[in-house]
């Protein structure tokens, strides 16, 4: 039996059977089959309050951002752990800080340009501070997006698994993370020889908030708003 003959029977499928077959087709990458199954479905009508498209869109976006921030927090905490595990972290190189090298709480990034090769533990710590800056920037962007809507940023996350860890990681970035300016200096020192010098970073809180707003409006439209 060919595909067209099979497709003629798609209309007799139950909604649950169609749902399962659509997921199966998507799982094996058969987009044509997935579309044929979806197009053969009957239409149903929902009735909801007029704010529902906005609520659904915000719920979707909040979950996506939570997952993204949780992943950033995991990278940040892992990097801090690796720096702490380095056997040289309490070695002779610790005298560097006393000579003017900023410690973990410094928020301006590496200060001594051209100071030569940094010890392994310091390079590991710098990487952790960079991840911390990225985490904090994205979190600030989400808070800015929610501030523009006048809605609480963390309300929907309080009961989600991982929310406590995310809050702890965000609190830690207040003490152990580069500022954007410090991150730029670190990137310039770590760039390949002859590479272009950076004057800023692509990820900003404002840019993250703008991208979130664009996706939010797109999903509101998809939900019928």
N, C-alpha and C positions, 0 to 999 in steps of 0.2 A: 504494500500500500504506500503510495507516494505522499509527500507532505501536504499537497493540496487536498487530497482525499481525507487525510487525518484532520486537517483544519476545519473541514465542514462539520465535525462533531464537537468543536470547541464550545459552541453555544449551549450544549447540553451538560457541560460540566457544572458541578456545584461551586459556589464561591470559594469554599475551602480547598477543593481540588484545584481550582484555577490558581489560587494563592500559592499552593505547594509547587505546582508546575512552573509558575513564573519564577519563583526563587531557584528552582532546579536549573532552569534554562539560563538564568543569570549567573549561577555558579559555574556552569561549564562554558560560559562566554558566548552562548547562542542568542545574540540580540534579536535576530529575526524571529526566532521561535517565541522569545519573550514578548515581542511586540504583537505577534499574531494572537497570542493568548490574551493579552491585555485588550486588544481592539475588539475581540469577540465577546467581551464581558458586557453584561447588562448594566444599565445606569441605575443608581439609587440616589435619593435626595435626602440631604441632611438639613436640619434646622438648628441654628445656634444663635446665641446672643451676638450683637454686632461687634463686640470687642474681641470675640474669639479668635479671629485671624491674627490679631496682634499678640494675644496670649500664647497661641500655638507657636508663632514665629519666635517669640522671646524664649519660650521653653526650649525650642530646638537650639537656638543660638547659645543660650546659657550652658546647655549640656556640652556643646562642641567646644566652647571656650574653657569650660572646666576640665575637660579631657586634655586639651592642649596645655593648660597651665600645670596640670598634674604631671604630665610628661616632662615639662620644663623643670618642675620641682625635683623630679627623680634624677634628672641629669645633674642638677645643681648639688643635691645632697650626695650623690655618688662621687662627684668630683671633689667635694670637701673630704669625703671619706678617703679617697685615694691620696689626697695631699697629706692627710693625717697619718696614713699608713706608711708613708715614705720613711725609710729608716734614717734619712739624713735630716729630717725636719727639726730635730733637736741637736744637730751636730754643730760643727765649728762655724757653719755658715750663718748661724743665727745671729752672729755679731753684726751682720749686715744691717739689721734694723737699727741697731744702736748708732750706726754711722750715717743714718739719714734715710734708710730705705723704709717706705711705709709698711706698716703691719696690716693684718687682715681688716682692721676697722677703718683703714684709710679709704676714702671714697674718691680719690683723684687719680688712682692708677700709678704705674711705675713712674718714679721721679727722675732717676738718673739716666739720662740718655747717653748711649755709648759707653755704658759701664762694663761692657763685656758680657761673657756668658753667665747667665744666672744659674744658681744651683737647681738641681732637679726638683727639690721640694717646692722652691719658689715658683718654678714654671707650672707645677701642678696646682699650686694655690692660685696663681694668676688665672688659670683656666677656670677654676671654680668661681672666682670673683667675676669672670666674664659671663658665665652661665647665670650667676645671680643677678647681674645687671639685666640680662635678657628677660629673666623671669619677672623681675620687678617692673620692667618697662611694659610688658604685656599686661600684667595685672593693673598697672596704672592706666593703661589704655582701656581696659574693660571698665574700670571705675569711672573713667571720663565718659565713656559711652552711656553708662547707666545714669551718671549725673545729668547728662543732657536730656535724658528721658524722665528724670526725677524719680527713679526707682532704686531700691536697695540692691547693691551689686552682688551680695553673697547670700541673699535670702533663700534661693532655691538650692544652694549647695550644702546647707547645714547638715542635712541628713544623709548626704551621699558618702559612700565609702571613699576614704582618702581626703576628706575635707579637713580633718584635723592636721594631717601631715602637710597639706598645702598651706594652711595658716601658719604652721610652725616655720616652714621654709620661707614664707613671705616675711615673717617677723625677723628671721635670721638675715635677710638681705639688707635690713637696716644697719647691720653691723659689719657684714662681710660680703660686699659687692662693690664693683666699680660703679662710679657715676658714668653717664654717657661720655663725658669728657675724658675720664680716665680710661674708658674702654677704647676710645679713639687712639689715645697715646699708646696703649698696649698693642693694638692692632698695627700701628705704624712701626713699632719696634720689632714686632714678630713678622712683618711682611717680608717677602723674598727680596733679595738684593736687587735694586733697580726697579722694584715695583712702585706703582703710583702711591703717593701719600694720601691718606684719607683725611678728609676735613669734617666728616660726620659719619653717622651710622644709618643704615637704611631703615631699621626698626625704631620707630618712635611711638610714644604713647598716643600722640595725635593721629598718626597714621593708622595705628591699630584700631582706635576708636572710629575713624572714618570708614575703614574696611568693614568693621562690625555693623555700622549703620547701613552701609550699602547692602550687605547680606540680609540684614533684618528687613529692610524694605522689600527686597526681592522675595523673601519668604512670606511676608504679609500679603503680597500680591498673589503668590501661589495658593495661599489659603483663602483667597477671595476678598481680601480687604482692599 
